[in-house]
Amino acid sequence: MNNAVFAQHQSSRAALGQVAGYHFERIHVENASWQLMQIVVGPSIWEFGNTQLGSVGHLTFSDIFVADPQTLPNEFQSYDRVHGIAGVHFDHVVVAGQTLDDPPITFDANRMVSLDGNIVSSPLWAERSGAVAPNVQVWNMVQGTPATSPISAIETLEQPLLNNGNLQAVAYGDFFGDGYASPLIVDSTHGTLQVWKEPLNPALSSEPSTFLTIGTLPPGYQFAGVGDFKKAGSPGCCSGTPAPSKRSCSSWLRPGSLRR
């Protein structure tokens, strides 16, 4: 599935548990100019479901020397906050004469993201008239096949900014790249796109709920979806026009560049 020198895909073919404590050292690589490392945690393309994913931790690469520059950057990609990669350390990893720092670890931007950072997406409901408080419910779903109800718990939130009939939550996205989903809000009157920043991230529970405006839909365009359309490692928004004479879809507004 790839041509990286160091490659591993932790899939859902078995309950893999935790893979940890590997040390690669004193390796010289020549005549390899594509990609040095690609280590990914995610579901197998041959199986449905993501409830048996493993995780990888405490990987050390020491005295790795690569003669050629690499076409693609190294990739260390977690699936979510529970099933992922942690503790990767580079000790004298040299590519084309340049010593590399410890690599960043990203998330799969196209996974089904969860508001509370687990592997199951949660429905979110909002009452927008202003007559009900709290006005938002999040239904936490049971992982796997439920014995009775598929709902494990219901959380309530108060978000006064949603007391507006023009607003609609149209999608989720991990716009901040830390494993928690943020709802994407569209204002149908003004065409603005806003992000409700991680309402179920416990680290933000003491902060005021905020909407971040990320842009405005071009005239004649409608919101179409969220995804990593350019395989950049962060989600973007797709907007399109339904007019038959000029059908198009434009990937724009890279909200994955949002930072705290």
C-alpha positions as CSV (number, residue, x, y, z in Angstrom):
1,M,0.0,0.0,0.0
2,N,3.0,2.3,0.2
3,N,6.7,2.4,-0.7
4,A,8.1,3.9,2.6
5,V,11.3,2.4,4.0
6,F,9.7,2.1,7.4
7,A,6.0,1.3,7.0
8,Q,3.2,-0.1,9.2
9,H,-0.6,0.1,9.0
10,Q,-2.3,-0.9,12.2
11,S,-5.7,-2.1,11.0
12,S,-8.9,-3.8,12.4
13,R,-8.1,-7.3,11.4
14,A,-7.7,-8.3,15.1
15,A,-7.8,-6.7,18.5
16,L,-4.2,-5.5,18.3
17,G,-3.8,-3.8,21.7
18,Q,-0.7,-1.7,22.3
19,V,2.5,-2.1,20.3
20,A,5.3,-0.4,22.1
21,G,9.0,-0.2,22.8
22,Y,10.6,-0.6,19.4
23,H,14.1,0.8,18.7
24,F,15.6,1.0,15.2
25,E,19.2,2.0,15.1
26,R,22.3,2.2,12.9
27,I,20.6,1.9,9.5
28,H,21.9,3.4,6.3
29,V,19.5,3.9,3.4
30,E,20.6,4.6,-0.2
31,N,18.7,4.8,-3.5
32,A,15.4,5.5,-1.8
33,S,13.9,8.9,-2.6
34,W,10.2,8.5,-2.1
35,Q,9.3,8.4,1.7
36,L,11.3,7.3,4.7
37,M,8.5,6.6,7.2
38,Q,4.8,6.0,7.0
39,I,3.2,4.6,10.2
40,V,-0.6,4.8,10.3
41,V,-3.4,3.5,12.7
42,G,-6.7,3.1,11.0
43,P,-9.4,0.6,9.8
44,S,-8.5,-2.0,7.2
45,I,-9.8,-1.2,3.7
46,W,-11.1,-4.8,3.6
47,E,-13.2,-4.6,6.7
48,F,-15.9,-2.4,8.1
49,G,-15.8,-0.9,11.6
50,N,-13.2,0.7,13.8
51,T,-13.8,-0.9,17.2
52,Q,-10.7,-3.2,17.2
53,L,-7.9,-0.7,16.4
54,G,-4.5,-0.9,18.0
55,S,-2.1,1.7,19.1
56,V,1.7,2.3,18.7
57,G,3.9,4.0,21.3
58,H,7.5,4.5,22.3
59,L,9.2,4.3,18.9
60,T,12.9,5.4,18.8
61,F,14.9,5.8,15.6
62,S,18.7,6.3,16.3
63,D,21.5,6.9,13.8
64,I,19.4,6.6,10.7
65,F,21.2,7.9,7.6
66,V,19.4,8.4,4.3
67,A,21.4,9.5,1.3
68,D,18.7,11.0,-0.9
69,P,16.1,13.7,-0.3
70,Q,12.6,12.4,0.2
71,T,9.7,13.2,-2.2
72,L,7.1,12.9,0.6
73,P,7.4,13.9,4.2
74,N,7.3,11.3,7.0
75,E,3.8,10.4,8.1
76,F,2.8,9.3,11.6
77,Q,-1.0,9.3,11.7
78,S,-3.3,8.4,14.6
79,Y,-6.9,7.4,14.1
80,D,-8.3,9.0,17.3
81,R,-7.2,9.9,20.8
82,V,-7.5,6.3,22.0
83,H,-6.1,4.4,19.0
84,G,-3.0,6.2,17.8
85,I,0.7,6.9,17.9
86,A,2.6,8.4,20.8
87,G,6.2,8.8,21.9
88,V,8.1,8.9,18.6
89,H,11.7,10.0,19.1
90,F,14.4,10.8,16.5
91,D,18.0,10.5,17.7
92,H,20.3,11.5,14.9
93,V,18.1,10.8,12.0
94,V,19.8,12.4,9.0
95,V,18.1,12.8,5.5
96,A,20.2,14.3,2.7
97,G,22.5,15.9,5.2
98,Q,19.8,17.4,7.3
99,T,19.1,16.2,10.9
100,L,15.4,15.8,11.6
101,D,13.5,16.8,14.7
102,D,11.0,14.5,16.4
103,P,8.1,14.1,13.9
104,P,4.6,15.6,14.4
105,I,1.8,13.1,14.9
106,T,-1.4,13.9,13.0
107,F,-5.0,12.4,12.9
108,D,-6.8,11.0,9.9
109,A,-8.7,14.0,8.7
110,N,-11.3,11.9,6.9
111,R,-12.2,9.6,9.8
112,M,-15.7,9.8,11.5
113,V,-14.8,12.3,14.1
114,S,-16.3,12.3,17.6
115,L,-17.3,15.3,19.7
116,D,-15.8,13.6,22.9
117,G,-12.7,12.2,21.2
118,N,-13.6,8.5,21.1
119,I,-14.3,6.2,18.1
120,V,-18.1,6.7,17.8
121,S,-19.7,9.8,16.3
122,S,-22.5,11.4,18.4
123,P,-25.7,13.1,17.1
124,L,-26.1,16.7,18.2
125,W,-29.5,18.3,18.5
126,A,-30.3,22.0,19.0
127,E,-33.5,23.9,19.9
128,R,-33.0,27.3,18.2
129,S,-36.1,29.3,19.3
130,G,-34.6,30.4,22.6
131,A,-37.5,28.9,24.6
132,V,-35.5,26.0,26.0
133,A,-32.4,25.9,28.2
134,P,-30.1,24.1,28.0
135,N,-30.8,24.2,24.2
136,V,-28.4,21.5,23.0
137,Q,-28.3,17.7,23.5
138,V,-25.5,15.3,22.5
139,W,-26.4,11.6,22.3
140,N,-23.4,9.4,23.2
141,M,-23.7,6.2,21.3
142,V,-22.8,2.6,22.4
143,Q,-19.7,1.2,20.8
144,G,-20.5,-2.0,18.8
145,T,-23.9,-3.7,18.8
146,P,-26.1,-2.5,21.6
147,A,-27.9,-4.9,23.9
148,T,-30.8,-2.6,24.4
149,S,-30.7,1.2,23.6
150,P,-28.0,2.4,21.2
151,I,-27.7,5.5,23.4
152,S,-25.3,5.3,26.4
153,A,-25.9,8.8,27.8
154,I,-27.3,12.2,26.9
155,E,-25.3,15.3,27.6
156,T,-26.9,18.8,27.6
157,L,-25.1,22.0,26.7
158,E,-26.2,25.6,26.7
159,Q,-25.2,27.5,23.6
160,P,-27.0,30.9,23.3
161,L,-25.4,31.6,20.0
162,L,-27.6,28.8,18.4
163,N,-30.8,30.6,19.3
164,N,-31.0,31.8,15.7
165,G,-33.3,30.2,13.2
166,N,-30.9,31.0,10.4
167,L,-28.1,28.8,11.8
168,Q,-27.7,25.1,11.1
169,A,-25.0,22.6,12.2
170,V,-24.1,20.9,8.9
171,A,-21.0,18.9,9.6
172,Y,-18.3,17.9,12.1
173,G,-14.6,18.3,11.5
174,D,-11.4,18.0,13.5
175,F,-10.5,21.5,12.6
176,F,-7.9,21.9,15.3
177,G,-6.1,18.6,14.7
178,D,-6.3,17.3,18.3
179,G,-8.8,14.5,18.0
180,Y,-12.0,16.4,19.1
181,A,-14.7,17.3,16.6
182,S,-16.1,20.8,16.2
183,P,-19.5,21.4,14.6
184,L,-19.5,23.5,11.5
185,I,-22.3,26.1,11.5
186,V,-23.8,27.7,8.4
187,D,-25.8,30.9,8.4
188,S,-28.3,30.4,5.6
189,T,-29.1,34.2,5.4
190,H,-25.6,35.6,5.2
191,G,-23.7,32.5,3.9
192,T,-21.1,32.6,6.7
193,L,-19.4,29.5,8.0
194,Q,-18.5,29.3,11.7
195,V,-16.8,26.6,13.8
196,W,-18.2,25.9,17.3
197,K,-14.9,25.0,19.0
198,E,-14.8,21.5,20.5
199,P,-17.9,21.7,22.8
200,L,-17.1,18.4,24.5
201,N,-13.3,18.8,25.0
202,P,-12.9,18.7,28.8
203,A,-9.8,20.9,28.6
204,L,-12.1,23.7,27.3
205,S,-15.0,23.2,29.7
206,S,-14.1,26.3,31.7
207,E,-13.9,28.5,28.7
208,P,-16.8,30.4,27.2
209,S,-18.4,28.7,24.2
210,T,-17.1,30.4,21.1
211,F,-18.0,30.5,17.4
212,L,-15.0,31.2,15.0
213,T,-16.0,32.7,11.6
214,I,-13.9,31.0,9.0
215,G,-15.3,32.6,5.8
216,T,-18.3,33.3,3.6
217,L,-19.7,31.2,0.8
218,P,-19.3,32.8,-2.6
219,P,-22.5,34.1,-4.3
220,G,-24.5,31.2,-5.8
221,Y,-22.6,28.5,-3.9
222,Q,-23.9,26.1,-1.3
223,F,-22.0,24.2,1.4
224,A,-21.3,20.6,0.2
225,G,-19.1,18.9,2.7
226,V,-16.0,18.6,4.9
227,G,-13.0,16.4,4.1
228,D,-9.3,16.2,3.5
229,F,-9.9,16.7,-0.2
230,K,-6.2,17.4,-1.0
231,K,-4.7,14.9,1.4
232,A,-3.1,17.7,3.3
233,G,-3.7,16.1,6.7
234,S,-6.4,18.6,7.7
235,P,-10.0,19.0,6.8
236,G,-11.3,21.6,4.3
237,C,-14.7,22.8,3.3
238,C,-16.2,22.0,-0.1
239,S,-18.8,24.4,-1.7
240,G,-20.5,24.0,-5.0
241,T,-23.1,25.6,-7.3
242,P,-26.1,23.6,-8.4
243,A,-26.5,25.6,-11.6
244,P,-26.4,23.0,-14.5
245,S,-24.5,25.4,-16.8
246,K,-21.6,25.8,-14.3
247,R,-21.5,22.8,-12.1
248,S,-18.4,22.9,-9.9
249,C,-17.0,22.1,-6.5
250,S,-14.4,24.2,-4.9
251,S,-12.3,23.0,-2.0
252,W,-11.5,26.1,0.1
253,L,-11.1,27.6,3.6
254,R,-8.5,25.3,5.1
255,P,-9.9,25.3,8.6
256,G,-7.3,22.7,9.5
257,S,-4.9,25.6,9.9
258,L,-6.9,26.9,12.9
259,R,-4.9,26.9,16.1
260,R,-5.7,27.8,19.7
